[in-house]
Amino acid sequence: MEGYRCFGCSPDNQYGLNLSFTDEGEYLTSEWEPREYFQGYNNVLHGGIQATLMDEIASWYVYAKLKTAGVTSKMEVRYKKPVYINKGGKLKLRAKLQQQRRNLADFYCELFDSDGQLCAYAQIQYFVFPDKIAKERYFYPGPEKFFDND
């Protein structure tokens, strides 16, 4: 879509996270390599970026697996360990739907460091839109647009 510059997932946003996602059954996953300009404390990934990573994977779950659009309603993040950006390697994210009722979807998201240690997790609730509103107001293109089909 013209003008698509999402901070979380647009491959064309030079300042963004440039995330991509994989469908692994009940989980949606992503691997991401942090860059030094995303740090808070010296060599530690900023907590706001960690929260954004988990929020973004939950949003993609809504788009790709629930097949609609939605917005974050509430989010609670627990930071367990620092995510060191100078260790090298990719972080792993994963999201799982816990429950869906009417227009609310609850997700459990996790962020692992390059050694596989759980560093943060989040309980995220999304308000999901009916199909008609998702398409008309939020330009939802359909689930097939959310994965590379090469």
N, C-alpha and C positions, 0 to 999 in steps of 0.2 A: 504494500500500500504506500502511495506517495506520502512522504512526511513521517514515515514510521521510524522513530528514533528512540525507542524504548531504552531507558538506562539499563534495564536488566537483561534484555535478550536481543536487541537489534545488533546484527553483525556490522552495521554501518555506523554505529555510534562510537567514535574513537575514544570517548571518555567513559564509556559504559562497561558493563560486566561481560557482555558478549556471550551469554550463556546459551548452551544448546542442551537438549534433553533426550532421554531414552526411555521408552516404555518397557518396563520389566514386570509385567503382570500387575500385581496389586500395588507396586511401587512405580513412581516416576523418579528417574535418577539423572544426575548431572555430575560431570567432573569439571573442575575449574582451577586454573592456576593463578594464585594471587600475584599482583604486581606491587612493587614497593610503594607506589603512590596511594595505595588503599590502606596504609597503616595508620594506627592511632599512636599507641606507645611504640617506641623503637622496635622494629621487627615484629610487631604484633598486628594482626588484621583488625581493623577498626570494628567495634561492636555493631555499629550501624550498618556496615557493609555485611556483616554476618547475618543480621536480621533481614536485610534486603535480599540476600541470597535465598534464605528460607521462604520469604514471602513470595519471591519470584517463582520458585519451583511449585509452590502451592497454587499460584495463579495459572501456571501452565497445566497443572492437573485439571483445574476447572475447564480450561479451554480445550485441551486435548482428550481428556477422559470423561469429563462430565458433559462435554459437547455443548458448552454455552459460555457466556461471559459472566464475570462477577467482579466484585470489589472486596477488599479486605474490610471486615467488620470489626474484628478484634484479634489481637496477637499478644501472646505471652512468651517471652524468650528466657531461657535459662542458659547462662554461660558457665560451663563446667571447667574448661581449661583454656589457656591462651592458644590462639592459632598463630604459630610462628611463620612468618612469610619468608624467612631466610633459610628454611630447611630444604626448600626445593620440592618438587613434586606437586601433584594435583590434590586438591581437596575433593571430597565426595559429598554430594547432597542426595538426600532421598526424601520423598514425601509419600504419605499413605493416607487415604481417606479413612477416617474413623467412623463417621456417620453422616448421613444426609437426611434432612427432614424439611419438607416444603422448600423454602428458598434459602436455607442455611446448610452449609457444608463445613464439617470440622475435619481438620488435617493435623497429622503429627509429622513434623519435619525434623530431619537430623543433619548435622554438619560434622563430618569427620576430617581429621587432618590427614596428611600424606602417609602417616604411619598407621592409619585406620583407627585412631583414638577418637571417641566421641567427644567433641569439644563444645557443642551447643545443640540445643533442641528447642523446638517451639510448638506450641498449640496455637493453631491459626484457624479462625473462623471466617468464611467467605459468605457474603450475600450473593446468591446466584440469581441471574435474571431469566425470565421465561424466554423461549426462543425468539419470539417476535421482537421483544425489546432488545435482546442481545444483537440481533441483526440490524435493526433500524437505528438504534441510538449508539451502539458501541461497535458497529461495523464488523460484527463477528463473521468471519469468512467460512466457518465450518471446520470440523476437526481435522480433515485431510490436509489442511494448510500448516499444521503445526509440527509435522515431521518431514524430514528430507526423504523423498521417495525415489532417489536415484537408483 
